[in-house]
Amino acid sequence: MTFSASRPGACAKILRRRCEFVTPSALAELCYGTGMRGAVGGALLALVVAAVPAATVAEDASPEGVLRAYLAALKEARFEDVYEHVSKAMRHGKSKDDWVKEQKALMAFADVKIFSFTVFPGKVQGETAQVPNILESQDKFINTLGLTEHELYTLVREDGGWRVDQQLLVEPPEVPKWFPKDAQKPGG
């Protein structure tokens, strides 16, 4: 999924969005961006970033391990598990049941498919970590062609563990900063 700003000049080298969850009928009010493209992109971003449960906390409790568990659960549509891997901010105060229902509806509405992902070593600074990932996915609004995406996830330490808090789309000029020179796309 590719998320881009509705005002290209408003973003730096890396695009950042924090989204709120609402019903699919209110997609136009989801994110800071405007218009349906921004709203759907924001909804998809929020969906991807917000979806894994505590019962499936990663065996590898590192930020990279948590991100792998989060993305695996998201890929397999195990939203109860996804809930456990996201920060309180990404849950927006919703109960697990309400959050899971919302994510299922949004994923179905956007016809999101995650084909593969590759998580790279991250950088930890205090209570936050930034972990790069290459994602192969497709949806019916933003990434209709299924293009490769370079992402940067921010995880925060909450309740003694790492939780996904934000997702950034890394612009091409910034890719070398976060990804090894020989980084292959998933499955490559």
C-alpha positions in Angstrom: 0.0 0.0 0.0 1.3 3.4 -0.9 0.4 6.4 1.2 1.2 9.8 -0.1 0.4 13.2 1.1 -2.4 15.1 -0.6 -0.1 18.2 -0.7 3.4 17.0 -1.9 5.1 20.2 -0.7 3.9 19.6 2.8 6.0 16.5 3.4 9.6 16.1 3.9 11.7 13.1 2.6 9.6 10.7 4.6 5.8 10.9 4.6 4.1 10.6 8.0 0.5 10.1 8.8 -1.3 9.3 12.0 -4.8 8.1 11.4 -8.0 7.6 13.3 -10.4 4.8 12.9 -14.0 5.3 12.0 -16.6 3.4 10.0 -15.9 2.8 6.3 -18.8 5.2 5.6 -16.9 8.0 7.2 -13.6 7.4 5.3 -13.4 11.0 4.2 -12.7 12.2 7.7 -10.0 9.7 8.6 -6.7 11.5 8.4 -4.9 14.8 8.3 -5.0 14.7 4.5 -8.0 15.7 2.5 -10.0 14.0 -0.2 -11.0 10.4 -0.7 -7.4 9.3 -1.7 -6.0 10.7 1.5 -8.8 9.3 3.5 -8.6 5.8 2.1 -4.8 5.9 2.3 -5.0 7.0 5.9 -7.5 4.3 6.6 -5.3 1.7 5.1 -2.2 3.0 6.9 -4.1 2.9 10.2 -5.3 -0.5 9.4 -1.9 -1.8 8.7 -0.3 -0.1 11.7 -3.0 -0.8 14.1 -3.9 -4.4 13.8 -2.2 -7.6 16.7 -3.2 -9.2 20.4 -1.1 -9.9 23.6 -1.9 -13.6 23.3 0.4 -13.6 20.3 3.2 -11.4 21.6 6.2 -12.3 19.5 8.6 -14.9 20.8 11.3 -12.5 19.7 10.5 -9.5 21.9 12.8 -7.2 20.0 11.3 -4.4 17.9 12.1 -6.4 14.8 10.4 -9.5 16.2 7.3 -7.6 17.3 7.1 -6.1 13.8 7.4 -9.5 12.1 4.7 -10.9 14.4 2.5 -7.8 13.7 2.9 -8.1 9.9 2.4 -11.9 9.9 -0.9 -11.5 11.8 -2.0 -8.7 9.5 -1.1 -10.7 6.4 -3.2 -13.7 7.8 -6.1 -11.4 8.9 -5.7 -12.4 12.5 -6.9 -9.0 13.8 -7.3 -10.2 17.4 -3.5 -10.8 17.3 -2.8 -7.6 15.5 -4.5 -5.6 18.3 -1.9 -6.9 20.8 1.0 -5.5 18.8 -0.3 -1.9 18.4 0.1 1.0 20.8 -2.6 2.4 22.9 -2.6 5.5 20.6 -3.3 3.3 17.6 -6.2 1.6 19.4 -7.8 5.0 19.9 -9.4 3.9 23.2 -11.5 1.2 21.5 -12.3 -2.1 23.0 -10.6 -5.1 21.4 -13.9 -6.3 19.9 -14.8 -2.9 18.4 -11.3 -2.4 17.0 -11.2 -5.9 15.5 -14.6 -5.4 13.8 -13.5 -2.1 12.4 -10.2 -3.5 11.0 -12.0 -6.4 9.4 -14.4 -4.0 7.7 -11.7 -1.6 6.5 -9.5 -4.4 5.1 -12.4 -6.0 3.3 -13.6 -2.6 2.0 -10.1 -1.8 0.5 -9.5 -5.4 -0.6 -6.0 -5.3 1.0 -3.7 -8.2 0.2 -0.2 -8.5 1.8 1.9 -10.8 -0.3 5.2 -10.6 1.6 7.4 -8.5 3.8 11.1 -8.3 4.8 12.0 -6.7 8.2 15.5 -5.2 8.5 17.5 -4.4 11.7 16.1 -1.3 13.4 17.5 1.5 15.5 16.5 1.9 19.2 16.7 5.2 21.0 15.3 5.0 24.5 11.7 4.0 24.5 11.3 4.2 20.7 12.6 2.1 17.9 12.5 2.6 14.1 12.4 -0.5 12.0 12.6 -0.6 8.2 10.5 -3.1 6.2 10.0 -3.8 2.5 6.3 -4.7 1.8 4.7 -6.3 -1.2 1.0 -5.6 -1.1 -2.0 -4.5 -3.1 -5.3 -2.8 -2.5 -8.1 -1.4 -4.7 -7.5 2.3 -3.9 -3.9 3.3 -3.3 -1.5 0.5 -4.5 -3.6 -1.0 -7.2 -0.5 -2.2 -9.1 1.1 -3.9 -6.1 4.3 -1.8 -6.2 7.1 -2.5 -3.7 7.0 -0.2 -0.7 9.9 0.8 1.6 8.4 1.4 5.0 9.7 2.7 8.3 7.8 1.7 11.4 8.0 3.4 14.8 7.5 1.2 17.8 7.1 2.4 21.4 7.8 0.6 24.6 4.4 0.2 26.5 3.5 -2.1 29.4 7.0 -3.7 29.2 6.9 -4.6 25.5 7.3 -3.0 22.1 4.2 -1.9 20.2 3.7 -0.6 16.6 2.8 3.1 16.8 3.3 4.6 13.3 4.2 3.7 9.8 6.1 5.9 7.4 6.6 5.5 3.7 10.2 6.1 2.9 10.8 8.2 -0.2 13.3 6.9 -2.8 16.1 9.4 -1.9 15.9 8.2 1.8 16.0 4.5 1.1 19.8 4.1 1.4 19.6 5.7 4.9 17.4 2.8 6.2 17.9 -0.2 3.9 21.1 -2.1 3.2 22.6 -1.5 -0.3 21.9 -5.1 -1.2 18.4 -5.2 0.3 16.2 -7.4 -1.7 12.4 -7.1 -2.0 10.5 -9.9 -0.2 11.2 -13.3 -1.7 14.1 -11.8 -3.6 
